[in-house]
Amino acid sequence: MKIEKNVSSITLIGFLKSVVNCCAQ
């Protein structure tokens, strides 16, 4: 359960970072 939550968090953070990078450009 903890591992799944961590993976979800990493995926969510990565997604947010991608969106921020797109907006920054």
N, CA, C and O atoms as a Tripos MOL2 file, in Angstrom:
@<TRIPOS>MOLECULE
protein
  100    99    25     0     0
PROTEIN
NO_CHARGES

@<TRIPOS>ATOM
      1 N           0.8360   -1.1920    0.0000 N.3       1 MET1
      2 CA          0.0000    0.0000    0.0000 C.3       1 MET1
      3 C           0.8810    1.2560    0.0000 C.2       1 MET1
      4 O           0.6770    2.1630   -0.8070 O.2       1 MET1
      5 N           1.8530    1.2990    0.9040 N.am      2 LYS2
      6 CA          2.7310    2.4740    0.9860 C.3       2 LYS2
      7 C           3.4690    2.6790   -0.3270 C.2       2 LYS2
      8 O           3.6120    3.8070   -0.7980 O.2       2 LYS2
      9 N           3.9440    1.5680   -0.9230 N.am      3 ILE3
     10 CA          4.6960    1.6810   -2.1860 C.3       3 ILE3
     11 C           3.7840    2.2560   -3.2700 C.2       3 ILE3
     12 O           4.1990    3.1260   -4.0360 O.2       3 ILE3
     13 N           2.5580    1.7750   -3.3340 N.am      4 GLU4
     14 CA          1.6310    2.2670   -4.3570 C.3       4 GLU4
     15 C           1.3840    3.7590   -4.1840 C.2       4 GLU4
     16 O           1.3300    4.5060   -5.1610 O.2       4 GLU4
     17 N           1.2350    4.1840   -2.9430 N.am      5 LYS5
     18 CA          1.0000    5.6070   -2.6780 C.3       5 LYS5
     19 C           2.2180    6.4170   -3.1090 C.2       5 LYS5
     20 O           2.0770    7.4960   -3.6840 O.2       5 LYS5
     21 N           3.4130    5.8980   -2.8320 N.am      6 ASN6
     22 CA          4.6320    6.6110   -3.1990 C.3       6 ASN6
     23 C           4.7150    6.7440   -4.7200 C.2       6 ASN6
     24 O           5.0520    7.8100   -5.2350 O.2       6 ASN6
     25 N           4.4110    5.6680   -5.4300 N.am      7 VAL7
     26 CA          4.4640    5.7010   -6.8970 C.3       7 VAL7
     27 C           3.4620    6.7260   -7.4210 C.2       7 VAL7
     28 O           3.7670    7.4850   -8.3410 O.2       7 VAL7
     29 N           2.2680    6.7450   -6.8340 N.am      8 SER8
     30 CA          1.2450    7.7000   -7.2630 C.3       8 SER8
     31 C           1.7330    9.1250   -7.0290 C.2       8 SER8
     32 O           1.5330   10.0070   -7.8630 O.2       8 SER8
     33 N           2.3730    9.3370   -5.8890 N.am      9 SER9
     34 CA          2.8650   10.6780   -5.5610 C.3       9 SER9
     35 C           3.9300   11.1000   -6.5580 C.2       9 SER9
     36 O           3.9280   12.2300   -7.0460 O.2       9 SER9
     37 N           4.8530   10.1670   -6.8600 N.am     10 ILE10
     38 CA          5.9350   10.4810   -7.8090 C.3      10 ILE10
     39 C           5.3350   10.7940   -9.1840 C.2      10 ILE10
     40 O           5.7560   11.7370   -9.8540 O.2      10 ILE10
     41 N           4.3590   10.0030   -9.5870 N.am     11 THR11
     42 CA          3.7320   10.2170  -10.8900 C.3      11 THR11
     43 C           3.0410   11.5750  -10.9170 C.2      11 THR11
     44 O           3.1440   12.3170  -11.8940 O.2      11 THR11
     45 N           2.3390   11.8910   -9.8370 N.am     12 LEU12
     46 CA          1.6150   13.1640   -9.7650 C.3      12 LEU12
     47 C           2.5950   14.3290   -9.8070 C.2      12 LEU12
     48 O           2.3740   15.3100  -10.5170 O.2      12 LEU12
     49 N           3.6850   14.2160   -9.0400 N.am     13 ILE13
     50 CA          4.6980   15.2830   -9.0220 C.3      13 ILE13
     51 C           5.3080   15.4320  -10.4150 C.2      13 ILE13
     52 O           5.4710   16.5470  -10.9090 O.2      13 ILE13
     53 N           5.6420   14.3150  -11.0410 N.am     14 GLY14
     54 CA          6.2330   14.3510  -12.3800 C.3      14 GLY14
     55 C           5.2770   15.0090  -13.3670 C.2      14 GLY14
     56 O           5.6960   15.7850  -14.2260 O.2      14 GLY14
     57 N           3.9870   14.6940  -13.2400 N.am     15 PHE15
     58 CA          2.9890   15.2840  -14.1270 C.3      15 PHE15
     59 C           2.9210   16.7930  -13.9230 C.2      15 PHE15
     60 O           2.8890   17.5610  -14.8850 O.2      15 PHE15
     61 N           2.9010   17.2080  -12.6630 N.am     16 LEU16
     62 CA          2.8410   18.6420  -12.3540 C.3      16 LEU16
     63 C           4.0850   19.3450  -12.8950 C.2      16 LEU16
     64 O           3.9930   20.4350  -13.4590 O.2      16 LEU16
     65 N           5.2400   18.7210  -12.7200 N.am     17 LYS17
     66 CA          6.4860   19.3380  -13.2080 C.3      17 LYS17
     67 C           6.4270   19.4950  -14.7190 C.2      17 LYS17
     68 O           6.8700   20.5100  -15.2560 O.2      17 LYS17
     69 N           5.8800   18.4960  -15.4110 N.am     18 SER18
     70 CA          5.7840   18.5650  -16.8710 C.3      18 SER18
     71 C           4.8910   19.7390  -17.2740 C.2      18 SER18
     72 O           5.2100   20.4850  -18.2000 O.2      18 SER18
     73 N           3.7720   19.8930  -16.5690 N.am     19 VAL19
     74 CA          2.8410   20.9860  -16.8800 C.3      19 VAL19
     75 C           3.5190   22.3210  -16.6450 C.2      19 VAL19
     76 O           3.3960   23.2360  -17.4590 O.2      19 VAL19
     77 N           4.2430   22.4400  -15.5240 N.am     20 VAL20
     78 CA          4.9380   23.6940  -15.1950 C.3      20 VAL20
     79 C           5.9730   23.9970  -16.2740 C.2      20 VAL20
     80 O           6.1060   25.1430  -16.7050 O.2      20 VAL20
     81 N           6.7050   22.9730  -16.7120 N.am     21 ASN21
     82 CA          7.7350   23.1830  -17.7410 C.3      21 ASN21
     83 C           7.0880   23.6790  -19.0330 C.2      21 ASN21
     84 O           7.6110   24.5810  -19.6870 O.2      21 ASN21
     85 N           5.9590   23.0950  -19.3940 N.am     22 CYS22
     86 CA          5.2720   23.5080  -20.6200 C.3      22 CYS22
     87 C           4.8170   24.9640  -20.4920 C.2      22 CYS22
     88 O           4.9670   25.7540  -21.4240 O.2      22 CYS22
     89 N           4.2700   25.3000  -19.3480 N.am     23 CYS23
     90 CA          3.7840   26.6740  -19.1260 C.3      23 CYS23
     91 C           4.9630   27.6480  -19.1050 C.2      23 CYS23
     92 O           4.8570   28.7640  -19.6130 O.2      23 CYS23
     93 N           6.0790   27.2280  -18.5230 N.am     24 ALA24
     94 CA          7.2490   28.1030  -18.4230 C.3      24 ALA24
     95 C           7.7530   28.4520  -19.8260 C.2      24 ALA24
     96 O           8.1650   29.5840  -20.0800 O.2      24 ALA24
     97 N           7.7180   27.4800  -20.7250 N.am     25 GLN25
     98 CA          8.1990   27.7320  -22.0790 C.3      25 GLN25
     99 C           7.1860   28.6010  -22.8290 C.2      25 GLN25
    100 O           7.4000   28.9310  -23.9950 O.2      25 GLN25
@<TRIPOS>BOND
     1     1     2 1
     2     2     3 1
     3     3     4 2
     4     3     5 am
     5     5     6 1
     6     6     7 1
     7     7     8 2
     8     7     9 am
     9     9    10 1
    10    10    11 1
    11    11    12 2
    12    11    13 am
    13    13    14 1
    14    14    15 1
    15    15    16 2
    16    15    17 am
    17    17    18 1
    18    18    19 1
    19    19    20 2
    20    19    21 am
    21    21    22 1
    22    22    23 1
    23    23    24 2
    24    23    25 am
    25    25    26 1
    26    26    27 1
    27    27    28 2
    28    27    29 am
    29    29    30 1
    30    30    31 1
    31    31    32 2
    32    31    33 am
    33    33    34 1
    34    34    35 1
    35    35    36 2
    36    35    37 am
    37    37    38 1
    38    38    39 1
    39    39    40 2
    40    39    41 am
    41    41    42 1
    42    42    43 1
    43    43    44 2
    44    43    45 am
    45    45    46 1
    46    46    47 1
    47    47    48 2
    48    47    49 am
    49    49    50 1
    50    50    51 1
    51    51    52 2
    52    51    53 am
    53    53    54 1
    54    54    55 1
    55    55    56 2
    56    55    57 am
    57    57    58 1
    58    58    59 1
    59    59    60 2
    60    59    61 am
    61    61    62 1
    62    62    63 1
    63    63    64 2
    64    63    65 am
    65    65    66 1
    66    66    67 1
    67    67    68 2
    68    67    69 am
    69    69    70 1
    70    70    71 1
    71    71    72 2
    72    71    73 am
    73    73    74 1
    74    74    75 1
    75    75    76 2
    76    75    77 am
    77    77    78 1
    78    78    79 1
    79    79    80 2
    80    79    81 am
    81    81    82 1
    82    82    83 1
    83    83    84 2
    84    83    85 am
    85    85    86 1
    86    86    87 1
    87    87    88 2
    88    87    89 am
    89    89    90 1
    90    90    91 1
    91    91    92 2
    92    91    93 am
    93    93    94 1
    94    94    95 1
    95    95    96 2
    96    95    97 am
    97    97    98 1
    98    98    99 1
    99    99   100 2
@<TRIPOS>SUBSTRUCTURE
     1 MET1         2 RESIDUE 1 A MET
     2 LYS2         6 RESIDUE 1 A LYS
     3 ILE3        10 RESIDUE 1 A ILE
     4 GLU4        14 RESIDUE 1 A GLU
     5 LYS5        18 RESIDUE 1 A LYS
     6 ASN6        22 RESIDUE 1 A ASN
     7 VAL7        26 RESIDUE 1 A VAL
     8 SER8        30 RESIDUE 1 A SER
     9 SER9        34 RESIDUE 1 A SER
    10 ILE10       38 RESIDUE 1 A ILE
    11 THR11       42 RESIDUE 1 A THR
    12 LEU12       46 RESIDUE 1 A LEU
    13 ILE13       50 RESIDUE 1 A ILE
    14 GLY14       54 RESIDUE 1 A GLY
    15 PHE15       58 RESIDUE 1 A PHE
    16 LEU16       62 RESIDUE 1 A LEU
    17 LYS17       66 RESIDUE 1 A LYS
    18 SER18       70 RESIDUE 1 A SER
    19 VAL19       74 RESIDUE 1 A VAL
    20 VAL20       78 RESIDUE 1 A VAL
    21 ASN21       82 RESIDUE 1 A ASN
    22 CYS22       86 RESIDUE 1 A CYS
    23 CYS23       90 RESIDUE 1 A CYS
    24 ALA24       94 RESIDUE 1 A ALA
    25 GLN25       98 RESIDUE 1 A GLN
